[in-house]
Structures are given as C-alpha cells and as structure tokens.
Amino acid sequence: MKRYCQQGFTLVELVTVLALTAIVATFASYFIAVPVQGYTDLSRRAALVDRAENALQRVGRDLRRALPNSVRIRTNGSIVAVEFLDTLDGVRYRAGPPPSDPNKELDFSAADNAFNSVGPFSGITKPFSSTAVYLSIYNVGVSGANAYELANVITPPGTQIDIVADAIANEDNVTVTPPFQFAYASPGQRLFLVAGPVSYLCDPVGGTLTRYAGYAIASDHSTRDSSAELLAAGATGSMISDAVSGCDFSYAAGAAQRAGLVSARLEVADSGERVALLHQVHVMNVP
C-alpha cells in the first residue's frame, strides 16, 4: 500500500509572502503614484494656462479693432464690463476734390451724401450695402464728439451705407442715405466703418467670461453692464471661458500721439489649482 505525502505552504510561509507582497506593492505604488499625480497636475495647469491664454488672445484681437476712443470699462458688483465699438474697416476720406470730379470730396459744411475714399476698403466685399453699420469720423470720446451719443461724429442708426469701387483707380465711392453732416474733420482724414458695440462681461461668481454683440449702441454704459440688459437689448452672447475665478481690466486712454493701453488680467481655477495671466493690448486712439 502506497503512502502519499501532502505538500504545500505552511501558515508562516503564507504570512511571510503576504507581508513581502504588501511591502513591494507599497513601494511600487509610491514610485508610480507620484509621477502619475505629477503628470495629472501638470496637465491640469497646462489646460488652465491654455484656457486663460486663448480667452485673453480673443479679447486682444477684438480690442485692436476698436474705434478710437471707444473703449470703456465699468464694474457692476462682481462683474467687470468692457465695451467698445467694433470696426469693420478704415480708410482715408477725400478732403480735396480729384481733378476729374470736384463733388467727390467730403463736405463738412453741409450734409453730404456721396464722397470718395483715398485708398479702397479692404475689409469688406464690394459692392457693399447695409443699414446695420455706421460711419464715424473724429470720435474723441468727449461730449459732442462721442460716438456713443449717436450724433456729430457717427451716422445715425438705420442710415444706408453703400460702398462701390470708383472709376478713379484705388478709390471707393461712399454713398450715405439720408445725407449726413459730420461735425469735425479728422486731422489724418480717417474714416471708420463701424459694425456696432461689443461687450465682454467677466463674472468670477458665475465663473465665466462672455462676449456679447449684435445689440444697440447706448450712451450710458450702466445700461449695458449686465447680461440681462445686454440680452434685452438684442445681444447674442457666447462664452469665451469658464472656470473664471478672478479678473481685472484697466484702461489708459493715451493721447493723440500715443496709443491707449488696456491691461487685462484673467484668473482661472480647477481642482484647487489657480493660474493668472496678464495681457496688455495697445489700442490705436488716433481719430
């Protein structure tokens, strides 16, 4: 009769193996978890930087197109509102008549309905016709010469603006219906085609930076410094960034010989991480 010997681990051996396995697993998890956590933190910071950078770049691109002396900033509670008049294009108007047609200069002594530009419009497709845009000359942002007042330095709402290539080379003919008298001539003969107002609302409480456009011009900025007011005025909003935890905008208007400067600071946060970026944008304020 054969005898079979039973083989296996003793309890002491099993406990020893479990203890060694736990030690090895602890060290392994330490060496793996720290780099993984570091990579996760780095990825989150990079995403936050990218988010803030993209938002500020968008604001900067818009501000560089602002009508001279149209930037205005207001704080409404926790919300910072930045508004300006967006331009589609800019040219120089004819201050003197061409030899072929003396009527193609812009007349400042009376309402004028047609004149030429010196150099063609390049930011629009011609022929161009619209009642939703404005023409502006010599906006200096003070009473009597403030485009937000919709008088003197800017055509009234609903004015029909037609722009076609003129028979004179490198000139366009501009027709204004009804005729309009600009109050002041620009020293540099600058004429701007204005699309309308644009606002950015930075709301740290709601965590958003939102762009609004497509609404009516108002002289009082306090009626355009909240989302409710802008939407009621017909604006369309598009969120530029979420996770916004702080913002600060300031504006130095500069002078006729010096560009204005907008300083924009945006802070974004996620999972305890905070990133703040500062951009400064030069705004050409020569009217």
C-alpha positions in Angstrom: 0.0 0.0 0.0 1.4 3.4 -1.1 1.5 6.4 1.1 1.1 9.9 -0.4 2.8 12.9 1.2 0.9 16.1 1.2 2.9 19.2 0.1 2.0 22.9 0.5 2.8 26.2 2.3 2.8 26.5 6.0 0.9 29.3 7.6 4.2 31.0 8.5 5.3 30.9 4.9 1.9 32.3 3.7 2.0 35.2 6.1 5.6 36.0 5.1 4.7 36.0 1.4 1.7 38.3 2.0 3.9 40.7 4.1 6.6 40.8 1.4 3.9 41.3 -1.3 2.4 44.2 0.7 5.8 45.8 1.1 6.6 45.5 -2.6 3.2 46.8 -3.6 3.6 49.8 -1.3 6.9 50.8 -2.7 5.7 50.2 -6.3 2.6 52.3 -5.7 4.7 55.1 -4.3 7.0 55.2 -7.2 4.1 55.0 -9.7 1.6 57.2 -8.0 3.9 60.3 -7.5 4.8 60.6 -11.2 1.2 59.9 -12.3 0.0 62.6 -9.9 2.6 65.0 -11.1 1.6 64.4 -14.7 -2.0 64.9 -13.8 -1.2 68.2 -12.0 1.0 69.4 -14.9 -1.7 68.6 -17.4 -4.3 70.5 -15.4 -2.1 73.5 -15.1 -1.3 73.5 -18.8 -5.0 73.3 -19.6 -5.7 76.3 -17.3 -2.9 78.3 -18.9 -4.2 77.4 -22.4 -7.8 78.4 -21.4 -6.7 81.8 -20.0 -4.4 82.4 -22.9 -7.0 81.7 -25.5 -9.5 83.9 -23.8 -7.2 86.9 -23.5 -6.0 86.5 -27.1 -9.6 86.7 -28.2 -10.2 89.8 -26.2 -7.0 91.3 -27.5 -7.9 90.7 -31.2 -11.2 92.4 -30.7 -9.8 95.4 -28.8 -7.2 96.1 -31.6 -10.2 96.7 -33.9 -11.9 99.1 -31.6 -13.0 102.5 -32.9 -10.5 105.1 -31.5 -11.6 106.4 -28.1 -14.5 104.0 -27.8 -13.2 101.6 -25.1 -15.0 101.9 -21.7 -14.8 99.8 -18.6 -17.3 99.6 -15.7 -17.6 97.4 -12.6 -21.1 96.2 -11.6 -20.8 94.3 -8.4 -18.5 91.4 -9.1 -18.9 91.8 -12.9 -16.4 93.7 -14.9 -17.8 95.0 -18.2 -15.6 96.1 -21.1 -17.3 97.7 -24.1 -16.1 99.2 -27.3 -17.3 99.9 -30.9 -16.1 97.3 -33.3 -14.8 98.4 -36.7 -15.0 96.5 -39.9 -12.6 98.7 -41.9 -10.9 102.0 -42.0 -9.7 104.3 -44.9 -8.9 108.0 -45.5 -11.6 110.1 -47.0 -11.1 112.7 -49.7 -10.6 116.1 -48.2 -9.9 117.7 -51.6 -11.5 117.1 -54.9 -9.9 114.9 -57.6 -9.3 116.8 -60.9 -11.9 114.7 -62.7 -14.9 115.4 -60.3 -14.9 118.1 -57.6 -18.0 116.6 -56.0 -16.1 113.5 -54.7 -14.6 115.2 -51.7 -16.3 115.0 -48.3 -18.1 118.3 -47.4 -18.1 119.2 -43.7 -20.1 122.4 -44.2 -23.3 120.7 -45.1 -25.0 117.3 -45.1 -23.2 115.2 -47.8 -24.5 112.0 -49.4 -21.5 110.9 -51.5 -17.7 111.1 -51.4 -14.6 109.1 -52.2 -12.1 107.3 -50.1 -8.4 107.7 -50.7 -7.4 104.0 -51.0 -10.0 101.3 -51.2 -11.8 99.5 -48.3 -10.1 96.1 -47.9 -12.1 94.5 -45.0 -15.4 94.2 -46.8 -16.8 92.7 -50.0 -17.8 95.2 -52.6 -20.3 96.3 -53.7 -21.3 96.8 -50.1 -24.7 97.9 -48.8 -26.1 97.9 -45.3 -28.3 99.8 -42.8 -26.8 98.0 -39.8 -23.4 99.7 -39.8 -22.1 103.2 -39.2 -19.6 105.6 -40.5 -17.5 107.5 -37.9 -15.1 110.5 -38.2 -13.1 112.1 -35.4 -14.5 110.3 -32.3 -12.6 111.6 -29.4 -14.8 110.3 -26.7 -15.9 113.6 -25.1 -19.4 115.2 -25.1 -20.3 116.5 -28.5 -17.7 114.2 -30.2 -18.6 110.8 -28.7 -19.8 108.1 -31.0 -21.9 106.6 -28.2 -24.1 109.7 -28.4 -25.0 108.8 -32.0 -24.5 112.3 -33.2 -21.9 114.6 -34.8 -19.2 112.0 -35.3 -21.2 108.9 -36.3 -24.1 108.3 -38.7 -27.5 107.7 -37.1 -28.8 104.1 -36.7 -30.6 102.9 -39.9 -28.5 105.0 -42.3 -27.9 103.2 -45.5 -24.2 102.9 -46.3 -23.3 101.9 -49.9 -19.7 101.4 -51.0 -18.5 100.6 -54.5 -15.3 100.7 -56.4 -14.9 104.1 -58.1 -13.8 104.8 -61.6 -10.7 106.5 -60.2 -8.1 103.9 -59.5 -7.6 102.8 -55.9 -10.6 104.8 -54.7 -14.1 103.8 -53.5 -17.2 105.8 -53.7 -19.3 106.0 -50.4 -23.0 106.9 -50.5 -24.9 107.9 -47.4 -28.7 107.8 -47.3 -30.0 110.1 -46.0 -27.2 112.6 -46.2 -25.2 113.3 -43.0 -23.1 116.2 -41.9 -20.0 115.2 -39.9 -19.3 117.9 -37.3 -15.5 117.6 -37.3 -12.8 116.8 -39.8 -10.1 114.3 -38.8 -6.6 115.7 -38.9 -5.5 112.5 -40.5 -8.6 112.2 -42.8 -9.5 109.0 -41.0 -12.9 107.3 -41.7 -14.1 104.2 -39.9 -16.8 101.7 -40.9 -18.3 100.6 -37.6 -20.1 97.3 -37.1 -21.5 98.2 -33.6 -20.8 97.7 -30.0 -19.1 94.6 -28.4 -19.0 93.8 -24.7 -17.1 91.4 -22.6 -18.5 90.5 -19.2 -16.2 88.9 -16.7 -18.2 87.2 -13.9 -16.0 85.5 -11.3 -19.0 84.5 -9.2 -20.6 82.7 -12.2 -17.1 81.6 -13.4 -17.5 82.9 -16.9 -16.1 85.4 -19.5 -18.8 86.1 -22.1 -18.7 88.1 -25.3 -21.9 90.0 -26.4 -22.5 91.5 -29.8 -25.4 92.5 -32.1 -27.1 95.0 -29.8 -27.9 98.7 -30.0 -25.5 101.5 -29.0 -26.3 103.2 -25.7 -24.7 106.4 -24.4 -25.0 105.2 -20.8 -22.7 102.3 -20.1 -24.6 101.5 -16.9 -27.4 100.2 -19.1 -25.1 97.7 -20.8 -23.1 96.2 -17.9 -25.1 93.1 -17.2 -26.1 90.0 -19.1 -29.8 90.7 -18.6 -29.5 94.3 -20.0 -27.5 93.1 -23.0 -29.8 90.3 -23.9 -32.8 92.6 -23.5 -31.1 95.0 -26.0 -30.9 92.2 -28.5 -27.4 91.0 -27.9 -26.2 87.5 -28.6 -23.8 86.0 -26.0 -21.0 83.5 -26.5 -19.0 82.1 -23.6 -15.3 82.6 -24.1 -14.1 80.8 -21.0 -15.4 79.0 -18.0 -13.7 78.3 -14.6 -13.0 82.0 -14.2 -12.2 82.9 -10.6 -11.0 86.5 -11.0 -10.5 89.3 -13.4 -9.3 92.8 -13.7 -9.4 95.2 -16.6 -8.0 98.8 -16.7 -7.7 101.3 -19.5 -5.3 104.2 -20.0 -6.6 106.3 -22.9 -3.2 107.6 -24.0 -3.1 110.8 -26.2 -3.2 111.8 -29.8 0.5 110.9 -30.2 0.3 107.8 -28.0 -1.8 104.6 -28.2 -4.2 103.7 -25.4 -3.4 100.7 -23.3 -5.8 98.0 -22.0 -4.5 95.8 -19.2 -6.4 92.5 -18.8 -5.8 90.1 -16.0 -7.7 86.8 -16.0 -7.5 84.1 -13.3 -8.9 80.6 -13.9 -9.1 77.7 -11.4 -9.8 74.0 -11.3 -9.4 71.4 -8.6 -7.6 73.8 -6.3 -5.2 75.0 -9.0 -5.2 78.6 -9.9 -3.5 80.3 -12.9 -3.5 84.1 -13.6 -2.3 85.7 -16.8 -1.9 89.3 -17.7 -2.2 90.7 -21.2 -1.7 94.3 -22.3 -3.2 95.5 -25.6 -2.4 98.7 -27.4 -5.4 100.5 -28.8 -4.9 103.0 -31.6 -6.8 106.1 -30.4 -5.7 108.5 -33.2 -9.0 109.7 -34.6 
